[in-house]
Amino acid sequence: MLLGEKCQKEVNVTDLKVRMGRLELENPIIISSGHLTRTGKDIKKCDRYGGGAIVMKSSFLEKEYEKVVRPYAPGLFPDARAKFYSTGDGYLCICGLSPLPVEAWAKWFKDSIKDIKTTVIASIMAVSVEGYIKAARMFQEAGAEAVEILLGCPLPYLLPHPYVGGASFNPEIVREVLSEVRKAVDLPLGAKLGFNPLDTSPLEIPGQLGLDWLTIASAFPAAPGINLDKIEPEIPSSVFLTGSKVAKHANFVALLNLQNQSKDMHISATGGVQNWEDIVEYIMYGAGSVQIQTLFYRKGMGIIEKLKKDMSYYMDIKEFGSIEEMKGAILTRLISFDEVISTYKETRGKIVVSFDQEKCTDCGLCEEVCNWEAIRMVDGVIEIAKDRCEGCAVCVCSCPSGALGLENMESIRKIVRG
């Protein structure tokens, strides 16, 4: 923890407000679209916990819903049972949509939204442009504060429908849907898109069309683990891996690709948040808000207040006066892979392993994993031949006690930047 013992001191709460296009949120922590926001009753529960916003579970118009999955009762659509399984740092899940169609949600907004303190963002899907337009208009008329268009959810039963399954990887469809909905409604509007490293052009379209925000998400197809005693899958099927740290780092790549756009447009990111540090990292990569779901399954939504307090304290001690000041703080300190490689000759013998004897447990793992014969364990003491060390850091990563580190890492950037 970066806060250490200072966490015990009284904290002056830093300004955590963010502007999400035309929306103003009290803080950047958004309860994302998911199992916790499936119905209006769920939204009311989420409203107790002080998030910056809540995104309802995505839904279709009833007639369009019937094109992808049959109702199990009038106005109600099915979801999976036995849908979650913990992988340790995330969940495998058989993820469905809201059981309620847009029509039922619109009625809830009309009847109940006035009683909700937190900003609630409606989330829509459709199998046609007309479906997106009609759903957005219905929410606007019902009094919704904002709408997010989910394009490209990779649920198996959606993939045959090009305007929803995989749509975020098709720039023509992204542009068509977003431009038509933008013309049809005047309330704050965002788009949630997947990240394709081979073609990032769809992620530029929301900003070009004047949308209020872009949400980036990395959805990882997944299959269940195996109960080796029973020789059975842990859950009957699986669709996604959610909440894993993997998603955070994948989204960092997307944010790097969007760093010029993030100066002028709000970018919300979702995936892999497990603590307040992850939220801060996202913001330092250029996100203006972070959408969270799996962490709240594991620790409850009551953790939101602690996340806000810890973020505020960190910002205070690092002298960030606002989220906007902190946003993108790491971007100028990153250099490209090619630039790192170009410093190889000049950094040889400078970036080398260092050692703290007091932390060493004499396990010998560092000697075992070193390819360069630069580390030896002699009578319980590590000997480092720095003239042979290549500074690869595999020993640093392998050390179970944190006894190893790398010296002079700052020299790489100094050489590149002059």
C-alpha positions in Angstrom: 0.0 0.0 0.0 1.3 3.4 -1.0 -0.5 5.1 1.9 1.3 3.1 4.7 0.9 4.3 8.2 -0.2 7.8 7.1 -3.7 6.2 6.5 -4.3 6.6 10.2 -4.2 10.4 10.0 -7.2 12.6 9.4 -7.8 13.0 5.6 -8.9 16.2 3.9 -11.2 14.9 1.1 -9.9 16.0 -2.2 -12.3 17.1 -4.9 -13.2 13.9 -6.8 -15.8 15.4 -9.1 -15.6 14.6 -12.8 -17.3 15.9 -15.9 -18.6 13.1 -18.1 -19.4 15.2 -21.1 -22.5 17.1 -19.9 -22.9 15.0 -16.8 -21.3 16.1 -13.6 -20.5 13.2 -11.3 -19.5 13.5 -7.6 -16.7 11.0 -8.1 -15.2 8.7 -10.8 -16.4 5.4 -9.4 -19.2 4.0 -11.5 -21.2 0.9 -10.6 -21.1 -0.7 -14.1 -23.7 -2.5 -16.0 -24.0 -6.0 -14.6 -25.5 -8.4 -12.2 -25.8 -5.7 -9.5 -28.0 -3.5 -11.8 -30.4 -6.0 -13.4 -33.6 -4.4 -12.2 -35.0 -1.2 -10.8 -34.9 -2.7 -7.3 -31.2 -3.4 -7.8 -30.6 0.3 -8.8 -32.3 1.4 -5.6 -29.9 -0.8 -3.6 -26.8 0.6 -5.5 -28.0 4.1 -4.8 -27.1 3.7 -1.1 -23.4 3.5 -1.6 -22.1 6.8 -3.0 -20.9 5.9 -6.4 -20.5 8.6 -9.0 -23.0 6.9 -11.3 -24.9 3.6 -11.9 -25.2 2.0 -15.3 -28.3 -0.2 -15.6 -28.0 -3.7 -17.0 -28.2 -3.5 -20.8 -31.6 -4.3 -22.4 -33.4 -4.5 -25.7 -36.8 -3.4 -26.9 -39.2 -6.3 -26.3 -39.7 -7.2 -30.0 -35.9 -7.1 -30.6 -35.2 -9.1 -27.5 -37.4 -11.8 -28.9 -35.2 -12.0 -31.9 -32.2 -13.1 -29.8 -33.8 -15.0 -26.9 -37.3 -16.2 -26.1 -39.2 -14.8 -23.1 -39.9 -17.2 -20.3 -42.9 -15.1 -19.2 -44.7 -12.1 -20.6 -42.2 -9.2 -20.6 -39.5 -11.3 -18.9 -36.4 -12.8 -20.4 -34.2 -15.6 -19.1 -30.8 -15.5 -17.5 -28.5 -18.4 -16.4 -28.4 -20.1 -13.0 -25.1 -21.2 -11.5 -23.5 -18.4 -13.5 -20.5 -17.4 -11.5 -17.3 -19.2 -10.5 -14.3 -17.5 -8.8 -10.9 -17.8 -10.4 -9.1 -16.0 -7.6 -8.5 -12.7 -9.2 -11.8 -12.7 -11.2 -14.9 -14.6 -12.0 -15.9 -16.9 -14.8 -19.5 -16.1 -15.6 -22.3 -17.1 -17.9 -23.4 -13.5 -18.3 -26.9 -12.6 -19.6 -28.8 -9.3 -20.0 -31.4 -7.6 -17.9 -34.5 -9.7 -17.6 -36.5 -6.6 -18.3 -37.0 -5.1 -21.8 -36.6 -1.4 -22.5 -40.3 -0.8 -22.2 -40.3 -2.0 -18.6 -37.2 -0.1 -17.8 -38.6 3.1 -19.3 -41.7 2.8 -17.0 -39.4 2.4 -14.0 -37.5 5.5 -15.0 -40.7 7.4 -15.3 -42.0 6.2 -12.0 -38.9 6.0 -9.8 -35.9 8.0 -11.1 -36.9 11.1 -9.1 -36.2 9.1 -5.9 -32.6 8.1 -6.9 -29.8 10.4 -5.7 -27.1 8.9 -7.9 -26.9 9.6 -11.7 -28.4 6.5 -13.5 -27.3 5.8 -17.1 -29.6 3.7 -19.2 -27.8 1.1 -21.4 -29.3 -0.1 -24.7 -28.7 -2.8 -27.2 -30.5 -3.5 -30.5 -30.4 -5.6 -33.6 -31.2 -2.7 -35.9 -30.5 1.0 -36.1 -34.2 1.7 -35.7 -34.1 -0.3 -32.4 -31.3 1.8 -31.0 -33.1 5.0 -32.0 -36.5 3.9 -30.5 -34.9 2.7 -27.3 -32.9 6.0 -26.8 -36.0 8.1 -27.5 -38.1 6.0 -25.0 -35.5 6.6 -22.3 -35.3 10.3 -23.0 -39.1 10.6 -22.8 -39.1 8.6 -19.5 -36.7 11.1 -17.9 -33.4 9.2 -18.1 -30.4 11.5 -17.4 -28.2 9.7 -20.0 -27.9 6.7 -22.3 -25.0 4.5 -23.1 -25.1 2.4 -26.3 -23.5 -1.0 -25.9 -22.1 -2.1 -29.2 -20.4 -5.5 -29.7 -21.4 -7.6 -26.7 -19.9 -11.0 -27.6 -22.7 -13.2 -26.0 -23.1 -16.3 -28.2 -26.7 -15.6 -29.1 -25.9 -12.1 -30.2 -23.1 -12.9 -32.6 -25.3 -13.7 -35.5 -26.7 -10.2 -35.3 -24.2 -7.7 -36.9 -25.7 -4.6 -35.2 -25.0 -5.9 -31.8 -22.7 -9.0 -31.7 -19.2 -7.8 -32.6 -20.5 -4.5 -33.8 -17.8 -2.5 -32.1 -15.2 -3.9 -34.4 -17.0 -2.7 -37.5 -16.4 1.0 -38.0 -19.2 1.4 -40.5 -21.8 0.0 -38.1 -20.4 2.0 -35.2 -20.6 5.3 -37.2 -24.1 4.5 -38.5 -25.6 3.7 -35.1 -24.0 6.4 -33.2 -24.7 9.2 -35.7 -28.3 8.2 -36.0 -28.9 8.0 -32.3 -27.0 11.3 -31.7 -29.4 13.0 -34.2 -32.5 11.4 -32.6 -31.9 12.4 -28.9 -30.4 15.4 -27.1 -29.6 13.9 -23.7 -26.0 13.0 -22.8 -24.9 10.0 -24.8 -22.1 7.6 -24.6 -20.9 4.4 -26.4 -19.4 1.3 -24.9 -17.0 -0.4 -27.3 -14.5 -3.3 -27.2 -10.9 -2.7 -28.0 -9.3 -4.3 -31.1 -5.6 -3.6 -31.2 -5.5 -4.4 -35.0 -8.0 -1.6 -35.8 -8.5 1.2 -33.2 -10.5 3.4 -35.6 -13.9 2.6 -34.1 -12.8 4.1 -30.8 -12.3 7.5 -32.5 -15.8 7.7 -33.8 -17.7 8.7 -30.6 -15.5 11.8 -30.3 -15.9 12.7 -34.0 -19.7 12.5 -33.6 -19.9 14.7 -30.5 -20.8 12.0 -28.0 -20.3 12.8 -24.3 -18.1 9.8 -23.4 -16.6 6.6 -24.6 -16.4 3.5 -22.4 -13.7 1.0 -23.3 -14.1 -2.7 -22.3 -12.0 -5.8 -22.8 -14.2 -8.9 -22.9 -12.3 -12.2 -22.6 -14.1 -15.3 -23.8 -13.6 -18.1 -21.2 -14.3 -21.7 -20.5 -14.8 -23.2 -17.0 -12.2 -24.8 -14.9 -12.5 -28.5 -13.9 -13.3 -30.1 -10.6 -10.7 -32.8 -10.7 -12.3 -35.0 -8.0 -15.6 -35.2 -9.8 -14.2 -34.7 -13.3 -16.9 -32.1 -14.0 -16.8 -28.5 -15.1 -16.9 -26.0 -12.2 -20.0 -24.4 -13.8 -22.0 -25.9 -16.7 -20.7 -23.4 -19.3 -18.9 -20.0 -19.4 -18.8 -17.0 -21.6 -16.5 -14.4 -20.0 -13.7 -13.8 -17.6 -14.5 -10.7 -15.6 -12.7 -8.7 -13.0 -9.3 -10.2 -13.7 -6.1 -8.0 -13.6 -5.6 -9.0 -17.2 -8.4 -6.7 -18.3 -6.7 -3.7 -16.6 -3.5 -4.0 -18.5 -5.3 -4.7 -21.8 -7.3 -1.5 -21.3 -4.1 0.5 -20.6 -3.1 -0.3 -24.2 -6.4 1.0 -25.4 -5.9 4.2 -23.4 -2.5 4.6 -24.8 -4.0 4.5 -28.3 -6.6 7.1 -27.2 -4.3 9.5 -25.4 -4.8 12.4 -27.8 -8.6 11.9 -27.7 -8.7 11.7 -23.9 -7.7 15.4 -23.8 -11.0 16.5 -25.3 -13.4 13.6 -24.5 -14.3 11.8 -21.4 -13.2 8.1 -21.5 -14.6 5.7 -19.0 -12.8 2.3 -18.5 -14.0 -1.0 -17.2 -12.3 -4.2 -16.2 -9.9 -5.5 -13.6 -10.2 -3.0 -10.7 -9.4 -4.7 -7.4 -8.4 -1.7 -5.2 -8.1 2.1 -5.1 -4.6 1.9 -6.7 -6.1 0.4 -9.9 -8.5 3.3 -10.2 -5.7 5.8 -9.8 -3.7 3.9 -12.5 -6.6 4.0 -14.9 -6.9 7.8 -14.4 -3.2 8.3 -14.8 -3.5 6.5 -18.2 -6.1 9.0 -19.3 -9.5 7.6 -18.1 -11.9 10.1 -16.5 -13.9 7.5 -14.7 -13.8 3.8 -13.9 -16.7 1.3 -14.1 -16.6 -1.5 -11.5 -18.7 -4.6 -10.9 -16.7 -7.7 -9.9 -14.9 -6.0 -7.0 -18.3 -5.3 -5.5 -19.3 -9.0 -5.8 -16.3 -9.9 -3.7 -16.2 -7.1 -1.1 -19.6 -5.4 -1.3 -20.5 -1.9 -2.5 -19.8 -0.5 0.9 -16.1 -0.4 -0.1 -16.9 2.6 -2.3 -16.5 5.0 0.6 -13.1 3.6 1.5 -12.0 3.7 -2.2 -12.9 7.4 -2.3 -11.1 8.1 1.0 -7.9 6.3 -0.1 -7.9 8.0 -3.5 -8.4 11.4 -1.8 -5.6 10.9 0.5 -3.2 9.7 -2.2 -4.1 12.8 -4.3 -3.6 15.0 -1.3 -0.1 13.7 -0.5 0.9 13.8 -4.2 -0.6 17.3 -4.6 -3.2 16.5 -7.2 -6.0 19.0 -6.6 -8.6 17.2 -8.8 -9.2 14.1 -11.0 -8.5 16.3 -14.0 -5.1 17.2 -12.7 -4.2 13.6 -12.2 -5.6 12.4 -15.5 -3.0 11.2 -18.0 -0.1 11.9 -15.5 1.9 8.8 -16.6 1.6 9.3 -20.3 4.6 11.6 -20.8 6.7 9.2 -18.8 6.2 6.2 -21.1 8.5 5.4 -24.0 8.0 3.0 -26.8 9.3 -0.6 -27.1 11.6 0.5 -30.0 13.0 3.3 -27.9 13.7 0.8 -25.0 15.5 -1.6 -27.4 17.6 1.3 -28.8 19.2 1.9 -25.3 20.4 -1.7 -24.9 24.1 -0.9 -25.6 24.2 2.2 -23.4 22.4 0.6 -20.4 24.4 -2.7 -20.3 26.2 -2.8 -16.9 24.1 0.1 -15.5 20.7 -1.5 -15.2 21.6 -4.4 -12.9 20.1 -6.3 -10.0 20.5 -5.1 -6.5 20.2 -7.1 -3.3 18.9 -6.7 0.3 20.5 -9.4 2.5 18.1 -8.7 5.4 15.1 -9.7 3.3 16.7 -12.8 1.8 15.3 -16.2 2.8 18.1 -18.3 1.1 15.6 -20.0 -1.2 18.1 -20.0 -4.1 15.3 -19.4 -6.7 17.1 -16.3 -8.1 20.2 -18.5 -9.0 18.0 -21.1 -10.6 16.1 -18.7 -12.9 19.1 -16.5 -14.0 20.1 -17.2 -17.6 23.3 -15.3 -17.3 25.0 -17.0 -14.3 25.1 -13.5 -12.7 23.7 -14.7 -9.3 25.1 -17.4 -7.0 24.1 -18.5 -3.5 27.2 -19.1 -1.5 26.8 -20.1 2.2 23.5 -18.4 2.4 24.7 -15.2 0.9 23.9 -14.0 -2.6 26.8 -13.0 -4.8 26.0 -10.8 -7.9 28.3 -10.6 -10.8 27.1 -7.3 -12.2 29.4 -7.5 -15.2 27.3 -10.5 -16.4 23.8 -9.2 -15.3 21.6 -8.3 -18.2 19.0 -6.5 -16.1 16.1 -8.7 -17.3 14.5 -8.7 -13.8 13.2 -12.2 -14.0 14.9 -12.8 -10.6 13.3 -9.7 -9.2 9.8 -11.1 -10.2 10.6 -14.5 -8.9 11.9 -13.5 -5.5 9.3 -14.5 -2.9 10.6 -12.0 -0.2 11.2 -8.9 -2.3 15.0 -9.0 -1.6 15.9 -8.1 -5.2 15.5 -4.9 -7.3 16.9 -3.2 -10.4 19.2 -0.2 -10.2 19.2 2.8 -12.5 15.9 2.1 -14.3 15.5 5.9 -14.8 18.5 5.9 -17.1 16.4 4.4 -20.0 14.2 7.4 -20.2 17.1 9.8 -19.7 18.9 8.4 -22.7 15.8 8.4 -24.9 14.7 11.9 -23.9 18.1 13.4 -23.7 
